[in-house]
Amino acid sequence: MRRLTTANRNRYDIYAEVLMVLRFYDEAGISQIGRRANIPLDRARSVVQFMISRGLIVKFENQEKRPKYLYKATTRGDKYLELYKDLSILVVETTEEELDLLDRELME
C-alpha cells in the first residue's frame, strides 16, 4: 500500500487510515488496526480511544474468542473519511485515482 511515511503523517491522516482499515475489514481488533494503519500498538490504542470519544468508531465485545473487542466505523466516521478524501484532492493535489489506488492497496 502506498502510504505517507510515518514522519509525514499528521493525526488527521492517521484517523483516515484507521477508518480505511475499518471500512475495508468492516470490523477489526486493535492489533489489526495498528498493523494495517502502520502505527505502533500503544499509539493505535490512544488514537482509537480518541476516535471513539468523537463518535468516529464504536467498540463492541466480540462474541467469538479473540480478539476480545472489535471496532467498527460509524456513519460519522464514514463522513469524516469522505471529507478527508475531498480535502486531499483540493489541498494536496491528490487525484481521485490516487485515492482509489490507496483504497485498493489496502485490500492487499
C-alpha positions in Angstrom: 0.0 0.0 0.0 1.3 3.4 -0.9 1.3 5.4 2.3 2.7 8.6 3.6 5.8 7.9 5.6 5.1 7.9 9.3 7.1 11.1 9.7 4.9 12.9 7.1 1.5 11.9 8.5 -0.4 14.1 10.8 -3.2 13.0 13.2 -5.9 13.5 10.5 -4.0 11.3 8.1 -3.8 8.6 10.8 -7.5 8.9 11.6 -8.3 8.5 7.9 -6.0 5.4 7.6 -7.7 3.8 10.7 -11.1 4.4 9.1 -9.9 3.0 5.8 -8.9 -0.2 7.6 -12.3 -0.4 9.3 -14.1 0.3 6.0 -12.2 -2.5 4.3 -12.5 -5.1 7.1 -15.9 -3.8 8.4 -14.7 -4.6 11.9 -11.2 -5.2 13.3 -9.3 -5.7 16.5 -6.8 -3.2 17.8 -3.7 -5.3 16.6 -5.1 -5.5 13.1 -5.8 -1.7 13.1 -2.3 -0.9 14.2 -0.7 -3.3 11.7 -2.8 -2.1 8.7 -2.6 1.6 9.6 1.2 1.2 10.2 1.2 2.7 13.8 2.6 1.2 17.0 0.1 -0.6 19.2 0.3 1.8 22.1 -0.4 4.7 19.7 -3.2 2.7 18.0 -4.9 2.4 21.4 -4.8 6.1 22.1 -5.9 7.0 18.5 -8.8 4.6 18.7 -9.8 5.9 22.2 -9.9 9.4 20.8 -11.9 8.4 17.8 -14.4 6.6 20.0 -14.8 9.8 22.1 -15.5 11.7 18.9 -18.1 9.2 17.6 -16.0 8.1 14.6 -15.8 4.5 15.6 -17.5 2.2 18.1 -16.1 -0.5 20.3 -18.0 -3.7 21.0 -17.4 -7.1 22.6 -16.6 -9.9 20.3 -18.9 -12.9 20.8 -16.2 -15.2 19.5 -12.9 -16.0 21.2 -10.4 -13.4 20.0 -9.9 -10.5 19.9 -11.9 -9.7 22.9 -13.0 -6.3 21.5 -13.7 -5.2 17.9 -14.0 -1.8 16.4 -16.3 -0.5 13.6 -16.6 2.8 11.8 -19.8 4.8 12.4 -21.7 6.8 9.9 -19.9 9.9 11.3 -16.6 8.1 10.7 -17.6 7.4 7.1 -18.5 11.0 6.6 -15.1 12.0 8.0 -13.3 9.8 5.5 -15.3 11.2 2.6 -14.5 14.8 3.7 -10.8 13.8 4.2 -10.7 12.5 0.6 -12.4 15.6 -0.8 -9.9 17.8 1.1 -6.9 15.8 0.0 -7.9 16.3 -3.6 -8.2 20.1 -3.0 -5.2 20.7 -0.8 -2.6 18.0 -1.6 -3.5 17.8 -5.3 -4.2 14.1 -4.9 -6.2 12.8 -7.7 -9.4 10.7 -7.3 -7.5 7.8 -9.0 -4.7 8.0 -6.4 -7.1 7.8 -3.5 -8.9 4.9 -5.2 -5.5 3.2 -5.6 -4.9 3.7 -1.8 -8.2 2.0 -1.1 -7.4 -0.9 -3.4 -3.9 -1.3 -2.0 -5.3 -1.5 1.5 -7.0 -4.8 0.4 -3.6 -6.4 -0.1 
